[in-house]
Amino acid sequence: MKISLLGSGKLWLFLAVLLLLTGGFSFEAAKGWLAARWAASPRSEDWFRAANLEPGNAEYWHRLGLFEQWDMEGDDLQQAVRYYQKAAEVNPRSDIYWMDLAGACEMLGETSRAREAYQKAKLDHPVSPEVAWQYGSFLLRQDDTAKAFAEFRVAVMRDPKLETSAVAQSWKAGASASQILNEILPAQSQYYLVALDFFLSQRQDAAALLIWNRLLDLKQPFEMQQAVRLVNDLIAQGRVEEARRVWQQALTATNWAVDASGDPSVLFNGGFEHDLVNGGFDWQELPVQGASFDIDMGVAHSGARSLRINFNGSVNQDFSQLLQWVAVEPRRRFRFAAYLRTEGISTDSGVRFLIYDPHHPTVPQTLTADLTGTHPWSLVDAELTTGPETRMLAIVLRRVPSRKFDNKLQGTVWVDDVSLTLLEPASEPKIGLP
């Protein structure tokens, strides 16, 4: 059955409606195209035209707010607030619009309005770390520290990359290390280790030690290398007993391999049988031009491994890049011993060991004999007595630059079975009449 529109006026009505719809769609499309064209213009007046042509596009109002807030020539915060408010009204689900409104209000001193805007952003995006971070920073500036720390805690739990900034801001605002631990940081080793690094970077050793003790209380796993910076920092300050305590705690907490309990040497890992921590009270290999380090699994004086150092002959090497710090007591006699093997060590200046007190340079240094050329495993040893204030010694593999014309160091040296053994206490000076 067919219905004819001819001769009935229905055809004209249909065509009229079609034309109106088509015209309406075309008009809206034209408006959208023109508004987008104006929005793409480099001129702010065109952005304003775009916003007025399409007032339901929140991004246009937001862009105008950014311009008014940050334009160096004609910044108008009041106008920026009005634009931000318009953007937030058009799209109240955008945390960005609310946070920018809050920031502009705070700059105007309208802190109550700023707080309200931050709360709306938080209401719309309760799981956003950025919202929690921005709101927490605002609260900290308003001295509302308890609420600020609660927001920081939310932020760092959802985005751990924010932790260092949260700790730094809170510390600068007067928070104690205990407050930071209790109110901001989750009780997890990954957060405590970041805080430890921060306080060490600020040379806040008391705070760093507090973090360290709380880290141990967690009884959660961490890596040995993550404790080394604290030990190194304490060593550098001459706080040897604290450094040794932290070192022993770290060895236990990480189940790091240690020497046999019956070994009389006070050196650590003297046979290079364990992987090097490369810091603390283990060996340190410091990068240097012209030399490279390796653990040699095929050559050893005893055990299964030795340390091999290759010199490539490119420089007149001033070498002191293999070293270990050793905690000792004053006025004690020690015997130092090590085994060296050399192959093709060139020049007249060979390799030897140097033992000295890094914190008391007036205490005499001890040197072993040096080796050049090619030698099988050879013992180098010396006796020494620590000074009246010596608490630490440096054990260093040393090569002094040669003064001869053909002075570039080439060849290989192997090191094994390095030890420092207590002989007996040095005799105390006698006081009394002759």
PyMOL commands that set and color helices and strands:
alter all, ss='L'
color gray80, all
select helices_A, chain A and resi 10-39+44-53+58-70+77-90+95-107+111-124+129-141+145-158+160-172+177-184+189-201+205-218+225-236+240-254
alter helices_A, ss='H'
color red, helices_A
select strands_A, chain A and resi 284-285+291-296+306-312+319-327+332-345+352-356+366-367+373-385+392-399+410-425
alter strands_A, ss='S'
color yellow, strands_A
deselect
rebuild
show_as cartoon
